[in-house]
Amino acid sequence: MKATVEYFGMIAEILNQNNEEIILNFDKELNLRTFFENKYSVLQSLQYKIAINSELNDTLKYSENKVKIALLPPFAGG
């Protein structure tokens, strides 16, 4: 499955990138938090949320459609 990943705020700064295209190989479900923390170990020490197609969720279910993933650091303000 092909996915577009967007990194925001301090995550983008730490990883030195705002986005990337990735290929995910899995059958039914994939825990994205585990995937990204294995890919970028620095994420293990950060608090962040994951959004899949604009909905907060850590688990990606297999789909033939292109997926948009966002890693979101904590936001301050009202």
Biopython code that builds the backbone (N, CA, C, O; Angstrom):
import numpy as np
from Bio.PDB.StructureBuilder import StructureBuilder

atoms = [
    (1, "MET", "N", (0.840, -1.170, 0.000)),
    (1, "MET", "CA", (0.000, 0.000, 0.000)),
    (1, "MET", "C", (0.888, 1.236, 0.000)),
    (1, "MET", "O", (1.857, 1.313, 0.755)),
    (2, "LYS", "N", (0.560, 2.185, -0.833)),
    (2, "LYS", "CA", (1.305, 3.440, -0.899)),
    (2, "LYS", "C", (0.635, 4.459, 0.022)),
    (2, "LYS", "O", (-0.591, 4.567, 0.055)),
    (3, "ALA", "N", (1.445, 5.200, 0.763)),
    (3, "ALA", "CA", (0.916, 6.201, 1.684)),
    (3, "ALA", "C", (1.759, 7.468, 1.629)),
    (3, "ALA", "O", (2.973, 7.418, 1.429)),
    (4, "THR", "N", (1.101, 8.587, 1.807)),
    (4, "THR", "CA", (1.769, 9.869, 1.965)),
    (4, "THR", "C", (1.788, 10.175, 3.454)),
    (4, "THR", "O", (0.760, 10.090, 4.126)),
    (5, "VAL", "N", (2.959, 10.529, 3.967)),
    (5, "VAL", "CA", (3.093, 10.849, 5.386)),
    (5, "VAL", "C", (3.494, 12.309, 5.512)),
    (5, "VAL", "O", (4.409, 12.774, 4.831)),
    (6, "GLU", "N", (2.802, 13.029, 6.389)),
    (6, "GLU", "CA", (3.143, 14.419, 6.684)),
    (6, "GLU", "C", (3.563, 14.517, 8.141)),
    (6, "GLU", "O", (2.914, 13.964, 9.029)),
    (7, "TYR", "N", (4.656, 15.227, 8.370)),
    (7, "TYR", "CA", (5.176, 15.452, 9.715)),
    (7, "TYR", "C", (4.993, 16.925, 10.050)),
    (7, "TYR", "O", (5.238, 17.796, 9.215)),
    (8, "PHE", "N", (4.561, 17.198, 11.275)),
    (8, "PHE", "CA", (4.267, 18.573, 11.681)),
    (8, "PHE", "C", (5.086, 18.978, 12.894)),
    (8, "PHE", "O", (5.532, 18.137, 13.675)),
    (9, "GLY", "N", (5.274, 20.292, 13.037)),
    (9, "GLY", "CA", (5.910, 20.884, 14.220)),
    (9, "GLY", "C", (7.268, 20.302, 14.526)),
    (9, "GLY", "O", (8.114, 20.139, 13.647)),
    (10, "MET", "N", (7.456, 19.988, 15.813)),
    (10, "MET", "CA", (8.764, 19.511, 16.265)),
    (10, "MET", "C", (9.124, 18.168, 15.642)),
    (10, "MET", "O", (10.307, 17.847, 15.524)),
    (11, "ILE", "N", (8.137, 17.380, 15.242)),
    (11, "ILE", "CA", (8.439, 16.100, 14.590)),
    (11, "ILE", "C", (9.117, 16.360, 13.247)),
    (11, "ILE", "O", (10.118, 15.724, 12.920)),
    (12, "ALA", "N", (8.575, 17.290, 12.477)),
    (12, "ALA", "CA", (9.190, 17.650, 11.189)),
    (12, "ALA", "C", (10.602, 18.191, 11.403)),
    (12, "ALA", "O", (11.509, 17.883, 10.630)),
    (13, "GLU", "N", (10.787, 18.989, 12.439)),
    (13, "GLU", "CA", (12.112, 19.551, 12.719)),
    (13, "GLU", "C", (13.114, 18.464, 13.100)),
    (13, "GLU", "O", (14.245, 18.459, 12.613)),
    (14, "ILE", "N", (12.701, 17.552, 13.965)),
    (14, "ILE", "CA", (13.596, 16.484, 14.419)),
    (14, "ILE", "C", (13.962, 15.549, 13.271)),
    (14, "ILE", "O", (15.116, 15.144, 13.137)),
    (15, "LEU", "N", (12.973, 15.207, 12.442)),
    (15, "LEU", "CA", (13.215, 14.288, 11.324)),
    (15, "LEU", "C", (13.798, 14.993, 10.104)),
    (15, "LEU", "O", (14.222, 14.347, 9.146)),
    (16, "ASN", "N", (13.814, 16.322, 10.147)),
    (16, "ASN", "CA", (14.343, 17.143, 9.058)),
    (16, "ASN", "C", (13.617, 16.887, 7.733)),
    (16, "ASN", "O", (14.225, 16.857, 6.663)),
    (17, "GLN", "N", (12.303, 16.704, 7.841)),
    (17, "GLN", "CA", (11.473, 16.540, 6.649)),
    (17, "GLN", "C", (10.018, 16.823, 6.991)),
    (17, "GLN", "O", (9.575, 16.589, 8.116)),
    (18, "ASN", "N", (9.286, 17.325, 6.020)),
    (18, "ASN", "CA", (7.865, 17.628, 6.213)),
    (18, "ASN", "C", (6.955, 16.522, 5.713)),
    (18, "ASN", "O", (5.832, 16.373, 6.194)),
    (19, "ASN", "N", (7.432, 15.745, 4.751)),
    (19, "ASN", "CA", (6.592, 14.677, 4.207)),
    (19, "ASN", "C", (7.451, 13.658, 3.470)),
    (19, "ASN", "O", (8.618, 13.896, 3.158)),
    (20, "GLU", "N", (6.830, 12.519, 3.206)),
    (20, "GLU", "CA", (7.466, 11.477, 2.418)),
    (20, "GLU", "C", (6.411, 10.508, 1.914)),
    (20, "GLU", "O", (5.317, 10.409, 2.469)),
    (21, "GLU", "N", (6.758, 9.803, 0.860)),
    (21, "GLU", "CA", (5.924, 8.723, 0.326)),
    (21, "GLU", "C", (6.536, 7.415, 0.817)),
    (21, "GLU", "O", (7.747, 7.217, 0.717)),
    (22, "ILE", "N", (5.700, 6.525, 1.346)),
    (22, "ILE", "CA", (6.208, 5.240, 1.818)),
    (22, "ILE", "C", (5.350, 4.112, 1.254)),
    (22, "ILE", "O", (4.193, 4.309, 0.883)),
    (23, "ILE", "N", (5.944, 2.941, 1.202)),
    (23, "ILE", "CA", (5.234, 1.724, 0.827)),
    (23, "ILE", "C", (5.113, 0.875, 2.091)),
    (23, "ILE", "O", (6.111, 0.581, 2.748)),
    (24, "LEU", "N", (3.886, 0.485, 2.425)),
    (24, "LEU", "CA", (3.626, -0.325, 3.604)),
    (24, "LEU", "C", (3.203, -1.718, 3.151)),
    (24, "LEU", "O", (2.266, -1.867, 2.367)),
    (25, "ASN", "N", (3.893, -2.723, 3.643)),
    (25, "ASN", "CA", (3.573, -4.106, 3.302)),
    (25, "ASN", "C", (2.991, -4.812, 4.522)),
    (25, "ASN", "O", (3.701, -5.079, 5.492)),
    (26, "PHE", "N", (1.708, -5.110, 4.467)),
    (26, "PHE", "CA", (1.031, -5.824, 5.537)),
    (26, "PHE", "C", (-0.253, -6.415, 4.980)),
    (26, "PHE", "O", (-0.698, -6.038, 3.896)),
    (27, "ASP", "N", (-0.855, -7.356, 5.733)),
    (27, "ASP", "CA", (-2.050, -8.041, 5.247)),
    (27, "ASP", "C", (-3.357, -7.375, 5.660)),
    (27, "ASP", "O", (-4.149, -6.989, 4.800)),
    (28, "LYS", "N", (-3.594, -7.234, 6.964)),
    (28, "LYS", "CA", (-4.896, -6.743, 7.416)),
    (28, "LYS", "C", (-4.812, -5.434, 8.184)),
    (28, "LYS", "O", (-5.510, -4.473, 7.858)),
    (29, "GLU", "N", (-3.958, -5.392, 9.205)),
    (29, "GLU", "CA", (-3.832, -4.202, 10.049)),
    (29, "GLU", "C", (-2.365, -3.935, 10.352)),
    (29, "GLU", "O", (-1.538, -4.847, 10.387)),
    (30, "LEU", "N", (-2.067, -2.658, 10.569)),
    (30, "LEU", "CA", (-0.707, -2.257, 10.915)),
    (30, "LEU", "C", (-0.773, -1.200, 12.002)),
    (30, "LEU", "O", (-1.475, -0.199, 11.859)),
    (31, "ASN", "N", (-0.038, -1.422, 13.096)),
    (31, "ASN", "CA", (0.053, -0.420, 14.146)),
    (31, "ASN", "C", (1.085, 0.609, 13.693)),
    (31, "ASN", "O", (2.284, 0.330, 13.656)),
    (32, "LEU", "N", (0.604, 1.796, 13.351)),
    (32, "LEU", "CA", (1.486, 2.830, 12.812)),
    (32, "LEU", "C", (2.448, 3.395, 13.849)),
    (32, "LEU", "O", (3.570, 3.771, 13.511)),
    (33, "ARG", "N", (2.027, 3.458, 15.094)),
    (33, "ARG", "CA", (2.924, 3.963, 16.140)),
    (33, "ARG", "C", (4.162, 3.055, 16.213)),
    (33, "ARG", "O", (5.293, 3.541, 16.248)),
    (34, "THR", "N", (3.943, 1.760, 16.236)),
    (34, "THR", "CA", (5.055, 0.814, 16.265)),
    (34, "THR", "C", (5.901, 0.939, 14.998)),
    (34, "THR", "O", (7.130, 0.941, 15.071)),
    (35, "PHE", "N", (5.255, 1.044, 13.850)),
    (35, "PHE", "CA", (5.970, 1.175, 12.586)),
    (35, "PHE", "C", (6.886, 2.401, 12.590)),
    (35, "PHE", "O", (8.070, 2.290, 12.275)),
    (36, "PHE", "N", (6.340, 3.574, 12.947)),
    (36, "PHE", "CA", (7.140, 4.801, 12.890)),
    (36, "PHE", "C", (8.195, 4.846, 13.990)),
    (36, "PHE", "O", (9.270, 5.406, 13.773)),
    (37, "GLU", "N", (7.925, 4.277, 15.159)),
    (37, "GLU", "CA", (8.931, 4.264, 16.219)),
    (37, "GLU", "C", (10.068, 3.297, 15.908)),
    (37, "GLU", "O", (11.186, 3.483, 16.388)),
    (38, "ASN", "N", (9.797, 2.271, 15.114)),
    (38, "ASN", "CA", (10.881, 1.405, 14.634)),
    (38, "ASN", "C", (11.670, 2.088, 13.522)),
    (38, "ASN", "O", (12.890, 1.946, 13.444)),
    (39, "LYS", "N", (10.978, 2.821, 12.672)),
    (39, "LYS", "CA", (11.622, 3.528, 11.553)),
    (39, "LYS", "C", (12.457, 4.705, 12.063)),
    (39, "LYS", "O", (13.572, 4.927, 11.590)),
    (40, "TYR", "N", (11.923, 5.452, 13.018)),
    (40, "TYR", "CA", (12.590, 6.629, 13.592)),
    (40, "TYR", "C", (12.575, 6.487, 15.118)),
    (40, "TYR", "O", (11.619, 6.915, 15.764)),
    (41, "SER", "N", (13.608, 5.901, 15.692)),
    (41, "SER", "CA", (13.635, 5.605, 17.131)),
    (41, "SER", "C", (13.462, 6.846, 18.007)),
    (41, "SER", "O", (13.010, 6.733, 19.147)),
    (42, "VAL", "N", (13.811, 8.018, 17.498)),
    (42, "VAL", "CA", (13.654, 9.250, 18.275)),
    (42, "VAL", "C", (12.183, 9.493, 18.647)),
    (42, "VAL", "O", (11.907, 10.163, 19.642)),
    (43, "LEU", "N", (11.252, 8.966, 17.876)),
    (43, "LEU", "CA", (9.824, 9.153, 18.159)),
    (43, "LEU", "C", (9.396, 8.451, 19.442)),
    (43, "LEU", "O", (8.379, 8.819, 20.029)),
    (44, "GLN", "N", (10.144, 7.455, 19.888)),
    (44, "GLN", "CA", (9.790, 6.723, 21.099)),
    (44, "GLN", "C", (9.727, 7.615, 22.324)),
    (44, "GLN", "O", (8.994, 7.318, 23.268)),
    (45, "SER", "N", (10.479, 8.697, 22.325)),
    (45, "SER", "CA", (10.521, 9.590, 23.490)),
    (45, "SER", "C", (9.586, 10.798, 23.345)),
    (45, "SER", "O", (9.556, 11.664, 24.220)),
    (46, "LEU", "N", (8.828, 10.861, 22.251)),
    (46, "LEU", "CA", (7.952, 12.008, 22.012)),
    (46, "LEU", "C", (6.486, 11.639, 22.197)),
    (46, "LEU", "O", (6.084, 10.491, 22.012)),
    (47, "GLN", "N", (5.701, 12.643, 22.565)),
    (47, "GLN", "CA", (4.253, 12.481, 22.590)),
    (47, "GLN", "C", (3.717, 12.998, 21.259)),
    (47, "GLN", "O", (4.086, 14.086, 20.814)),
    (48, "TYR", "N", (2.859, 12.225, 20.635)),
    (48, "TYR", "CA", (2.285, 12.644, 19.361)),
    (48, "TYR", "C", (1.036, 11.825, 19.065)),
    (48, "TYR", "O", (0.826, 10.755, 19.636)),
    (49, "LYS", "N", (0.230, 12.336, 18.183)),
    (49, "LYS", "CA", (-0.967, 11.647, 17.702)),
    (49, "LYS", "C", (-0.736, 11.276, 16.247)),
    (49, "LYS", "O", (0.080, 11.885, 15.554)),
    (50, "ILE", "N", (-1.465, 10.273, 15.801)),
    (50, "ILE", "CA", (-1.419, 9.857, 14.407)),
    (50, "ILE", "C", (-2.816, 10.008, 13.821)),
    (50, "ILE", "O", (-3.806, 9.592, 14.423)),
    (51, "ALA", "N", (-2.878, 10.604, 12.645)),
    (51, "ALA", "CA", (-4.143, 10.727, 11.930)),
    (51, "ALA", "C", (-4.026, 9.964, 10.611)),
    (51, "ALA", "O", (-3.032, 10.066, 9.893)),
    (52, "ILE", "N", (-5.064, 9.205, 10.323)),
    (52, "ILE", "CA", (-5.158, 8.474, 9.057)),
    (52, "ILE", "C", (-6.336, 9.062, 8.302)),
    (52, "ILE", "O", (-7.477, 8.979, 8.755)),
    (53, "ASN", "N", (-6.060, 9.654, 7.156)),
    (53, "ASN", "CA", (-7.116, 10.323, 6.373)),
    (53, "ASN", "C", (-7.941, 11.258, 7.256)),
    (53, "ASN", "O", (-9.171, 11.242, 7.217)),
    (54, "SER", "N", (-7.249, 12.067, 8.046)),
    (54, "SER", "CA", (-7.816, 13.116, 8.910)),
    (54, "SER", "C", (-8.569, 12.606, 10.136)),
    (54, "SER", "O", (-9.250, 13.390, 10.797)),
    (55, "GLU", "N", (-8.469, 11.316, 10.458)),
    (55, "GLU", "CA", (-9.099, 10.770, 11.664)),
    (55, "GLU", "C", (-8.017, 10.207, 12.571)),
    (55, "GLU", "O", (-7.157, 9.445, 12.129)),
    (56, "LEU", "N", (-8.066, 10.593, 13.864)),
    (56, "LEU", "CA", (-7.059, 10.107, 14.812)),
    (56, "LEU", "C", (-7.205, 8.605, 14.994)),
    (56, "LEU", "O", (-8.270, 8.108, 15.359)),
    (57, "ASN", "N", (-6.112, 7.891, 14.733)),
    (57, "ASN", "CA", (-6.133, 6.437, 14.833)),
    (57, "ASN", "C", (-4.703, 5.937, 14.661)),
    (57, "ASN", "O", (-3.967, 6.431, 13.806)),
    (58, "ASP", "N", (-4.309, 4.956, 15.477)),
    (58, "ASP", "CA", (-2.967, 4.372, 15.360)),
    (58, "ASP", "C", (-2.943, 3.139, 14.468)),
    (58, "ASP", "O", (-1.875, 2.708, 14.035)),
    (59, "THR", "N", (-4.118, 2.566, 14.188)),
    (59, "THR", "CA", (-4.184, 1.313, 13.444)),
    (59, "THR", "C", (-4.682, 1.537, 12.028)),
    (59, "THR", "O", (-5.784, 2.039, 11.810)),
    (60, "LEU", "N", (-3.857, 1.158, 11.081)),
    (60, "LEU", "CA", (-4.210, 1.266, 9.667)),
    (60, "LEU", "C", (-4.726, -0.077, 9.190)),
    (60, "LEU", "O", (-4.068, -1.101, 9.370)),
    (61, "LYS", "N", (-5.894, -0.075, 8.587)),
    (61, "LYS", "CA", (-6.451, -1.286, 7.991)),
    (61, "LYS", "C", (-6.129, -1.274, 6.507)),
    (61, "LYS", "O", (-6.101, -0.220, 5.873)),
    (62, "TYR", "N", (-5.885, -2.459, 5.962)),
    (62, "TYR", "CA", (-5.497, -2.553, 4.566)),
    (62, "TYR", "C", (-6.574, -1.978, 3.650)),
    (62, "TYR", "O", (-7.769, -2.189, 3.859)),
    (63, "SER", "N", (-6.125, -1.252, 2.637)),
    (63, "SER", "CA", (-7.018, -0.646, 1.653)),
    (63, "SER", "C", (-6.274, -0.538, 0.334)),
    (63, "SER", "O", (-5.049, -0.416, 0.312)),
    (64, "GLU", "N", (-7.002, -0.581, -0.745)),
    (64, "GLU", "CA", (-6.396, -0.396, -2.061)),
    (64, "GLU", "C", (-6.211, 1.091, -2.360)),
    (64, "GLU", "O", (-5.465, 1.456, -3.269)),
    (65, "ASN", "N", (-6.884, 1.943, -1.601)),
    (65, "ASN", "CA", (-6.838, 3.386, -1.827)),
    (65, "ASN", "C", (-5.563, 3.990, -1.253)),
    (65, "ASN", "O", (-4.967, 3.448, -0.322)),
    (66, "LYS", "N", (-5.159, 5.108, -1.817)),
    (66, "LYS", "CA", (-4.009, 5.835, -1.293)),
    (66, "LYS", "C", (-4.381, 6.426, 0.062)),
    (66, "LYS", "O", (-5.487, 6.931, 0.253)),
    (67, "VAL", "N", (-3.460, 6.355, 0.977)),
    (67, "VAL", "CA", (-3.704, 6.764, 2.354)),
    (67, "VAL", "C", (-2.836, 7.967, 2.696)),
    (67, "VAL", "O", (-1.688, 8.064, 2.261)),
    (68, "LYS", "N", (-3.401, 8.884, 3.484)),
    (68, "LYS", "CA", (-2.656, 10.038, 3.977)),
    (68, "LYS", "C", (-2.529, 9.901, 5.494)),
    (68, "LYS", "O", (-3.526, 9.799, 6.210)),
    (69, "ILE", "N", (-1.285, 9.902, 5.966)),
    (69, "ILE", "CA", (-0.986, 9.748, 7.390)),
    (69, "ILE", "C", (-0.327, 11.031, 7.867)),
    (69, "ILE", "O", (0.504, 11.607, 7.166)),
    (70, "ALA", "N", (-0.699, 11.479, 9.060)),
    (70, "ALA", "CA", (-0.073, 12.665, 9.648)),
    (70, "ALA", "C", (0.397, 12.337, 11.063)),
    (70, "ALA", "O", (-0.333, 11.718, 11.837)),
    (71, "LEU", "N", (1.612, 12.750, 11.394)),
    (71, "LEU", "CA", (2.114, 12.655, 12.756)),
    (71, "LEU", "C", (2.063, 14.050, 13.360)),
    (71, "LEU", "O", (2.698, 14.985, 12.875)),
    (72, "LEU", "N", (1.287, 14.161, 14.436)),
    (72, "LEU", "CA", (0.948, 15.449, 15.007)),
    (72, "LEU", "C", (1.485, 15.588, 16.426)),
    (72, "LEU", "O", (1.119, 14.802, 17.300)),
    (73, "PRO", "N", (2.346, 16.573, 16.671)),
    (73, "PRO", "CA", (2.823, 16.805, 18.037)),
    (73, "PRO", "C", (1.709, 17.471, 18.851)),
    (73, "PRO", "O", (0.706, 17.908, 18.287)),
    (74, "PRO", "N", (1.882, 17.549, 20.167)),
    (74, "PRO", "CA", (0.893, 18.255, 20.977)),
    (74, "PRO", "C", (0.781, 19.716, 20.526)),
    (74, "PRO", "O", (1.781, 20.354, 20.198)),
    (75, "PHE", "N", (-0.432, 20.221, 20.516)),
    (75, "PHE", "CA", (-0.669, 21.610, 20.143)),
    (75, "PHE", "C", (-1.101, 22.387, 21.376)),
    (75, "PHE", "O", (-1.840, 21.871, 22.214)),
    (76, "ALA", "N", (-0.640, 23.628, 21.486)),
    (76, "ALA", "CA", (-1.011, 24.494, 22.593)),
    (76, "ALA", "C", (-1.967, 25.562, 22.086)),
    (76, "ALA", "O", (-2.026, 25.851, 20.891)),
    (77, "GLY", "N", (-2.702, 26.133, 23.004)),
    (77, "GLY", "CA", (-3.598, 27.221, 22.617)),
    (77, "GLY", "C", (-5.045, 26.771, 22.576)),
    (77, "GLY", "O", (-5.360, 25.609, 22.835)),
    (78, "GLY", "N", (-5.910, 27.700, 22.249)),
    (78, "GLY", "CA", (-7.335, 27.386, 22.306)),
    (78, "GLY", "C", (-7.948, 27.452, 20.992)),
    (78, "GLY", "O", (-9.149, 27.214, 20.858)),
]
sb = StructureBuilder()
sb.init_structure("model")
sb.init_model(0)
sb.init_chain("A")
sb.init_seg("    ")
for serial, (resi, resn, name, xyz) in enumerate(atoms, 1):
    if name == "N":
        sb.init_residue(resn, " ", resi, " ")
    sb.init_atom(name, np.array(xyz, "f"), 0.0, 1.0, " ", f" {name:<3s}", serial, name[0])
structure = sb.get_structure()
